[in-house]
Amino acid sequence: MSKSVFGIATTQGQAETIVQRLQSQGFANSEISVLLPDTSGTGDFGHVKSTKASEGVTAGATTGGVAGGALGLLAGIGALAIPGLGPFIAAGPIMAALSGAAVGATAGGIVGGLIGLGIPEIEARRYENKLKKGNYLIAARAMDSDQVDRAEKIFKEAGAEDISTVAEASVPNT
């Protein structure tokens, strides 16, 4: 069973550093997730929004990407409009979880999607609060204990906050 290591980066530079270090340690772009509020309004992230009303989310397909850097290389980057929370940018397996049926669940929004990834509700709510304040949620899917250890070390050395490791419930491959 795979596990995911989660952590909060407080700046884009810190998020980029974590993603670059994960990549240099052998984590595939498709195994790294990033979620952040889309508060820029500057068009740094090119996206087109399309409605998925049944899930209560707007999922986007990218037409551009992040303006350079490691975040722009991640798989499945797009936009999500989460009712009551506003626009977010997501990449990697977390994008699939948040645009899927888990978002429409009773917990709703980000919390529902994170619970669907195996994160306990109390942690999911903590992450949601951090995201509302403009922080970045980063996750790395680890296939063995060595990868878990390497990911945890990367998060710690970069000064990430609220680091946790969870066994995944069922995360779709992207």
N, C-alpha and C positions, 0 to 999 in steps of 0.2 A: 504494500500500500504506500502510495506516495504521501508526502507531507508538504506543507507550504510554510515558509517563514515569512512573517509579515512585520512591517515596521513603518514608522512615520518619519518622513523627512520634512524639515521645516522650511527649506528653501529649494529653489530649482537647482542650484549648484550642488547641494547635498544629494538631491535625487539623482542628478546626472552622475555624480561620483559613485553612488551605490550601484546604479545600473551598469556603468562601465566596469566596475570591479566584478560584478556578477558575470558579465560577459567574458571578462578576461580569465575567470575561474571556470569556464566551461559551461555556464548556463546558457541555453539557447534562447534567442529572442522570444520564441513562442512559449517559453516557460517563465518569463518575467512579466509581471503585471504592474501597471501604474494607474492610479486613480487620483485626479485632482480637480478642484473646481475650475471652471472656465470663466475666470473673472477678468481676463485681459481685455476682451472686446477689441483686440487690436488685429485679429486675423492671423496671429502667430500659428494657430492651428487651422488648417483648411479643412472644412467639413461641409457636408450636405445633410440636412436633417430629413428623416422620413418617419411618419407616424406609425407607432405600434400601439394603438389605443388599447387593445385587449390586455396588454401588460402594464398599461399606465406609464409607459416610458416612451421617449423619443430616442430612437437609435440612429446613429449617423454612419454613413460610409465616407471615408476620407477622400478628398480630391487633391489634397496637398500633403500636409504632414507637419510635424513640428519644425520650426525654423532651425534646422541643424541639430546636432547633438545626438546622444545615445537614445533619448526618449523617442525621437522620430524614427528609429529603426525597429521599434517593437511591433509585434504582430497585431493586426486588427485594431489599430488606433482609430478612434471615432468619438463622436459626441453623444452624450446622453442628457436628456432633460428630465430630471426627476421631480415629479410634482411636489411642491412645498419646499424643495431644496434648490432648484435652479439647474443651470447647465454644468455638466462635468465633462472632462476628457478622460477616456479610459483606453487601456491597451492591454493585450494579452488575455489569458483565461478569465480575468475578472470582467472583461467586456462581455463575454458570453454569459456569465453568471448574472450580471446586472441587466442585460437586455432580455433575459429569459423569464420564464414564469415565476421564478423566485421573487422577482421584484414586485409582482402583484400580490404576493402573499400577505397575510395579516400584519406581519411586522413591517412590510412595505419598504419601498425605497432602498437605500444603501444597506440598511440593517438586514432586510430580507435577503438580498443578494449575498451579503457576507455570511449570513447564517447558512445559506445554501452551499457555500464553499467550505463549511465545517467550523467556522469561527463561532465560539459561544456568544450568546446574545449580549452579555455585558461588555465583552470586548468589541463586538460589532458597533454597539452604541458609542463606545469611547472613540472608535475610529471615525464614526460619522461626525461626532462633535469636533474632532481635530480637523476633518475635511472642511467643515463649515467655516473654520477659522483660516482656511487658505493653505493648509498643509497638504502633503503628498502621501498617499498610501502606496507602498511598494510591497510586492510579494514575489517570492521566488519558489517555484515548484521544485522540490528535491526528491530524487528517486531512491536515495539511500542515505544512511546515517552520515556518511562522509560529506555528502552535499549539504545536509542539514547543518552540520558543524561549520562548513565553509561559509554558508549563507549567514548564519548567526554571527560569525566573526566579522564578516564584511559589514553587516548592519551596525554592530557594536563599534567597530573601528571608525566608522563614518559618523558616529554620534547620533544614530537614529533613536527615536523614542518609541516606547510601547512595543517592544519587540516580542513577538509570540510565535510559537510553532504549533501548528494544528495538523491532525490527520485529515486529509481531504475526504469529504463525503462522496461527491462524484463531480468532478470538474470536467466539462467537455473539452476535448482537444481542439485548439484553433489553429 
